[in-house]
Amino acid sequence: MPPPHYDLVRALTARVCDPATPPDEALRARLRAATMWSVLTDEESATACHDCARNRSDASCHDFFASMA
């Protein structure tokens, strides 16, 4: 079972991808997700983020944070 911050990172990155999220709220979600990402292991971060382009919740956090989503 993944740690609680794994699910939080996934939820926050999905919120960033949601076009209905106001820009200031999306920025706060992205910053909080980045903070939580810092405590994930490499294995966890490989699938903990949301992929905005593919609308999937099993994406690499490295890819998510490298993008301008």
N, C-alpha and C positions, 0 to 999 in steps of 0.2 A: 504494500500500500504506500503510495507516495506521501511525502510529508505535506502538512497543510499549506505551506508556502508554495508548493508546486501548483496546487489548485488555484491559489490566489493569483499567481503569475499568469496562469492560463486565462482566468476570468478578466484580469486587468488588460491583458493584451487583446482579448476579444473585444473589450469595451473600446479600446483605441481604434480598432478596425470598424466599429459600428458607425456608419455615416450619420446616424441620429445623435451621436455624442457631440456635444458642443466642444469646439476646439480647446478652450481652456481646461475643460474637464478631461479631455483626451490627453492633454499634456501632463496633467497631474497623474492620471492613470499610468502613463508611460514612465514617468519618473518613479512612481511607487513600484511598478513592475521591475524596473531596472535595479532598484534597491533590493527587492526580494530575489531577483535573479542572482545577485551576488552571493547568496548562500546556497544555491543549488549546486549539486555535483555536476560534472561534465555529462554524465549519463542522464541525469534528470533534465538538464538544460537542452538536451538533444530533442526532447518532445514536449517541453513544458509551455511553449508559446503558441499563439494563434497565428496562422498564415492568412494575412489579409487578402492576398491575391487569389488564393485557392479556397478561402473560407473554410479552413480546416483547423482543428484544435490539437494537432499533433506535430507542430512545427518546431524547428530549431530556434532557440532564443538567439543564437549567434546571427542567424539570418534575419530574424525579426528586428533586432536592434541595429543591424547594419543597414536596414531599409529606412526610408523616410516616412513610414506609416504613421 
